[in-house]
Amino acid sequence: MKSRKQPAAKNTGHTQRGQCVKRVSIVEAAAEVFCREGFSGASIDEIAAEACVSRQTIYNHYREKETLFVAVVEEVMSRANARLFSILSTFPDSDDNLEDDLTAFAVSLTRNCICNQDGKFLRKLVQSEGERYPHLFETWRQHGPGKTGTALAALFSRLAHKGALQIDDFDLAARQFLALINADLQIISLFGEALTDEQLESSSRAAVQTFLRAYGKPATRRSQLALEEANL
């Protein structure tokens, strides 16, 4: 009896990898174009040219420009959150060298989550497009600043329960901490200047010192004031 010829197995693995590479290429190219032109100014043709794919390929993957924009924001937020939780793992868990440890944490958070390429990209898009297209930033609203503040509030709560800080409202303290470490950097980043290590260290330490004057233990506050007076 003749054996039946088995049909050739489809090379699905190669096809899936190719599709994945195309998706990544499209999202990265779209991020560049959206950041440069904004949502309204970006065109599918321009994104296709940047990604080196056809216009139809983009529509096959994302159907329309709005769907692609949301995918870009989700991808950037996913990367930003992975980086954020890596940084949060370095948050100090005792009051030993608290000023130095919080300063190092603030420097790392600012450098890797706020002033890096993804952080700048999201801020620029929200500032330029958020008011006109608020529904496009639902992912950012749910998983962006609010998530960071919630995580920080929990970490400050842990320090307070250990007696290292005196805080009544942890959510407020977290928002104030983020505002303080951003205060000196907003004008610099607004004009696209690159922050030096000295600027980052100086602004972060000033922010932490202000925060600890408000929420540090009384003994810590007194020692800080004495040190500041000695340096006058």
C-alpha angles and dihedrals in degrees: 000000000000115000116236116248109245115231113250112262113249115246092236094153092059091045093050092049089050092051091048092051090050092050092051091047092050094048093048092048091046091052090055094048096043091049092049100040105020123233097290095044097047119095130201089232091057092047091048091052091049092049093043092234134113124269089242091055090060092049090048090057103035109015095214144014094259092056090050092049092053090049090053093051091047092050094049091046091050091054092044093051093049089053092044095055090048089056093044089059088067094058111127117256100195139039093247105121088347096166093051093043094048090046091053089048092050092049091051093046092049096045097044105031110022109030099030123103096270093047092050091046094054094045092050093049094046092048094048102035108017097090095047097040107025093156090063091064099053090115091051093049092050099042105022128069094350092057092048092050093049092051092048092048089057091050093049088048089056092052092047093052088054089054095248094117138025108223131155099179111037096183091053091047091051092051091048092049091053091046092051096050089049097045099089095036102056098082093043094050092041090069094042096250118157113242117236121224089247093054092047093049094045096048093044093050092048089050093049093047090052091047093050092049086060101038108017124109113275092252090051092049092051093049091049093050091048091050092049092049090050090054094051 
